[in-house]
Every structure is written in C-alpha cells, then in structure tokens.
Amino acid sequence: MSIYSSDNLEIIKDKYKILFNVLQDVLCDTNEIEEIQSKLLSILSAENPDEVSFIFDIRNISLLNIYKYAKIFKSFFMLNKDLFEKAVHTSVVITESTLIKVVITPIVKLINTGKPFCFCSTSEYANKYVEDKRSELLAGRKHQEDPQKDTDYRSYSAYDVSVEDLD
C-alpha cells in the first residue's frame, strides 16, 4: 500500500514494514514533509505496539540533503518519541556512505531506543534482517503468553533417578 509517492520519495507500507525509498537527491518541500509526518502519525497510532519496522533506503541521497532531512525529522521524532518507542520494533538504513551513517545514527536512536537497528547496503539484507527480528519478537511473545508450553513436566518417581559413583 502506497502511503506517499512523489518524484523524490516513495513510502510504502507492506504488512508490518514501512519502506522509505529516496528516489532522487532533492529535498522535499515543507508541505510534503508535513503530509508525510501526518500520515506516519496516523499509521503508527493505529498499529499494535512493536508491530512496525522501518526500512530507510537512502542510497540516492547526498550528505547535504541527509543532514537537512535529519534536522527536520529530529524535532518530529522528539515530539512523538513515546509513539515511536511503542510502535517501531526494528529500523534498518540502506546506505553505503560512512558519513551518512554518522549523521543519522543519533536520529535513528531517537526512533527505536534499545530496539534492533542496523545499517546495510542491500534491500535484500534489510528485508531479511527485519524478518529475522520479527520472528524473534513473535517467538518471545509466544513464550510470554504460554511459558509452560515449552517446558516438559513429567512426573518422576524417586526410584527413576540413578546416582553414579564418581570415585
């Protein structure tokens, strides 16, 4: 499902993943950014906690524009920090630029404090990382819901236990 689409940026929601795909190295105007922020807030407010993963494909963006985006979105993430902590489980940034990694690391930490995060260079690895982390999340939830399910409770008689002499 397309959340937002322009010549510069495409945002797609696929089940529990939200993909931000920067198509061109052009900064969106203020109206576009406000529209994106509004749509994100409505989607995240409707989701169950820990159900959404963000994938940011920023391979086509320059250091200058990523710095500008970081400044714009920093205040947005700070204002909505509680919502992002509740709704975002995993974040992945697709880039090969070390400088861009340095610029956006503090911003990503605002989105998902203590939650899975990685940088990678391909969308295939990003999707695999999200799938793996989602599997871990669901397995953890399943264990929390029924912790006794994985435990083997057999009744043992005292006569069933053998003791070996180690001497």
C-alpha positions, -999 to +999 in steps of 0.1 A: +000+000+000+014+033-010+015+059+018+032+086-001+046+090-036+064+118-054+092+122-078+117+124-049+103+100-023+082+069-021+068+055+012+052+020+010+036+000+038+038-037+034+021-056+063+044-046+092+071-029+072+073+008+062+098+014+034+111+049+028+127+049-007+145+081-017+143+082-055+162+115-062+186+136-043+161+165-039+148+179-006+110+176-003+092+209+003+076+218+037+041+208+026+053+174+015+072+168+048+042+178+068+020+154+048+045+126+054+047+133+091+009+134+094+005+101+075+031+084+096+015+095+129-019+082+118-004+048+107+017+044+139-012+054+161-034+027+146-008-001+149-002-025+177+029-019+198+061-033+183+044-042+151+062-019+126+096-020+111+112+009+093+134+005+062+151+036+050+166+032+015+187+064+013+213+052-012+203+080-036+207+109-012+237+133-007+253+141+026+240+176+024+204+166+020+205+139+046+218+164+070+188+187+061+163+158+065+179+149+098+174+184+112+138+184+100+128+150+113+148+152+146+122+176+161+093+154+147+108+123+163+115+141+196+079+154+198+065+119+191+091+098+209+067+078+230+047+068+200+078+057+181+091+038+211+058+019+213+051+013+176+085+008+160+102-025+165+131-026+141+149+000+119+172-006+090+190+020+070+203+011+035+233+031+026+270+026+017+282+060+029+300+061+062+295+098+066+257+094+062+258+067+089+275+091+113+249+119+106+218+098+110+228+074+138+216+098+166+182+103+147+176+066+144+184+061+181+156+085+188+132+063+169+140+030+185+159+032+217+171-002+226+154-020+197+170-038+168+188-015+143+213-020+115+230-004+085+232-025+054+240-020+017+212-040+000+174-042+003+176-080+004+196-079+035+174-052+050+143-074+045+160-105+058+171-086+090+135-073+095+121-108+090+146-123+115+139-097+141+101-101+136+105-139+141+124-133+173+097-108+185+069-132+178+087-162+194+093-141+225+056-131+227+045-167+222+068-177+251+054-149+273+018-159+266+024-196+274+057-201+291+048-236+303+041-248+268+079-253+261+085-269+295+084-306+299+066-315+331+069-352+336+062-369+368+093-387+381+094-412+409+123-412+433+131-447+420+136-435+384+167-415+394+200-432+393+231-420+411+265-427+398+295-432+420+322-409+406+350-425+426 
